[in-house]
Amino acid sequence: MRVLYFGTYERDYPRNAQVISCLRAAGVTVEERHVPVWESERHKFSPSLRTLARAARAQVRLARGNADGADALIVGYPGHLDLDAARRVADGRPVVFNPLVSLEDTMIGDRALVAPRSPKATALRVVDRRAFRGADLVVADTAAQARYFRDRFGLAEDRVAACYVGAEERLFGSDVRSEGSTEILFVGKLIPLHGVETILSAAELCPEVDFHVIGSGQLDHVLVSRPPNVRWDPWVEYELVPDLYRSATCALGIFGRSEKAARVIPNKAFQALATATPLITADTPAARELLSDGRDALLVPPADPEALAGAIRRVVADAGLRRDLGSEGRRTYEAHASEAVLGRRWRDLLENLLDD
């Protein structure tokens, strides 16, 4: 099987890198046709006029040529503007959309960066609808997210599927831990979805515990007045992150209370599981698809600093609990989210689509 991974997607974004890696490991030949646009944009869907012009030029470049012998095209994240060009190039071949997010859901609902009744909101909804309806198959990252995409865009049951994000095993594949640090680790964009305010409030309730926050974004300003036991690095080289997980006391997932937060399992959760790092994250429908409270993670109510602080104290105080959560988390990862498992899942989805 031969696949063309197509569009203005971010090549280094974990979801794209992971899908390409999994497919290749599953014996699928993956070629790339990529035109860079979004790499330098802080908010991918609130770009400057200059970036919009680059995006328009990219569509012209992408639409040239043919599918180069591919059996199917996959449009990567963020590729919401790329579906028209993909269909033109596919020339009747199946087009798969790997969206990760809805623009409306992210920019209006979750991050509140766009007013719901503004012209920009209308434009986002139009782009969303055209993209999701333009694909033969949409692959979401959880079953909860797949249900949302079906309902929001009126898609047939067989046009939406789910496949977890996973972790890049070239970096996060080892479960050998050192636990040389006593810090509680959070890695990710500082956006409402992740509930960074909840993490900082929990840190205030646990002054005896050290926290390490790595990331930047929309909520950088809330870190300025962070508690003294919180260390903040806006950026760390990605290749160094796995060892930070392996040496941390535990890792934190997401704690936002938005509807979107209830439907996703972020990269950081899979990275913690893959490295056998004890994980604490919000108790949501998406998390319950994969995790069981007290077995392979500790699940706490979203946006509840007291509950989070209590879970952190439990993990810090109990080496046996840390060991059990880490080892069971690694087993969950191997059974449901390893590259081998996800590669088979992606290949099966493509084969089923080609057989229709």
Phi, psi and omega in degrees: 000141182234130184234141174254113176274123204228139166128197180264019181306156173279116186296324184269357180294134187307320182299317179291311180301322182291316180298314180298315180298316181296317180298314180297320178295335179272009175089011179268132175281121182242118171255155181241136167237102191232133172239115184289135178221313196266353189304325184266001182271127180291312174250107192301331189248013169236059189281165175285166176300325178298319180290323176298322177295320176297320180296320179295317178296324180297322180297323178296315180295319182294324185287347179285150175085193183233192185277003176054038176079008180289148175279333181204159175249141171242123177267119186273176181272138349273118185235026186297337179269356192263356189293322179298314178296321180297317181294323180295315181290322182297326177051051178098345177286157180296142175243124180253134180251125178250077195279331187066314183221161163267136179297315179300312182300319184284307189278330181263308185282310188273307185270346179054038178269346181232130179294135187303330184252017182277161175302324179295321177298318178299317180297318178299319180295321179295315180297315177306304185299317181294320181292308184294322180281347181273355182261149173284330177214133174252127180251110179271171183265348173214164177294324178297319178292323178298318178297319178298313180299317179301310185291317186291324186249009175062043183266146177293154182306318185277002179259004178225134177224172181233142174210126184300162179286313181075195180221148180287110188287344174296337179248316189255016188283341183267136177257016178281115185256150176249332183042049179278347180252152175256016185274153170266124191256132169234129178233126177160174176294143178272084182229161183304325179310321188276346175067044183296330177297323177295320179296317180293322177294321176296322178297322177297327180281346180236063184297342180277355184250138178268138179240147176230112179256126179238120178146169178213170179156208186303328186254027177309323187298332182286343178279344183299319180255037182293157176298156184294341179270011179248119174264135184236124171242110180301334181208139172224140179306131188303322182295343179271345186297318182305319180291332175294320174299310187296336181260352183282156175293316173199168180242150180253141177267238181239154186220013178293161183250008181288165177299321179296319181301331180283348187251000187235154168239113190282167177310316187301328179293315179293324178296320176296313180299316183296328181264010179060032178269127179306135186243135169240128179210174183288146178276101184229165175304320179295314180301322181290343174297328188245324193246153175237126183300129177086349178258297181245003176191164168256126181251129182236158178300143177299149174053039181235090183299323181296317179294320179296315179299320178297318179294321179297316179298321178301313183292317181298323187276345192234099180296326178295319177296317178301316181296316182292316179298318181296313183290320178290325176298318178297320178296320178298317178300311182298325183281330190234344189220012177290164179298325179296316180294313182291326177298316177297320180297311179297318180295318178299318179298317180292318180296318178297321179294319180289333179282342183292000000 
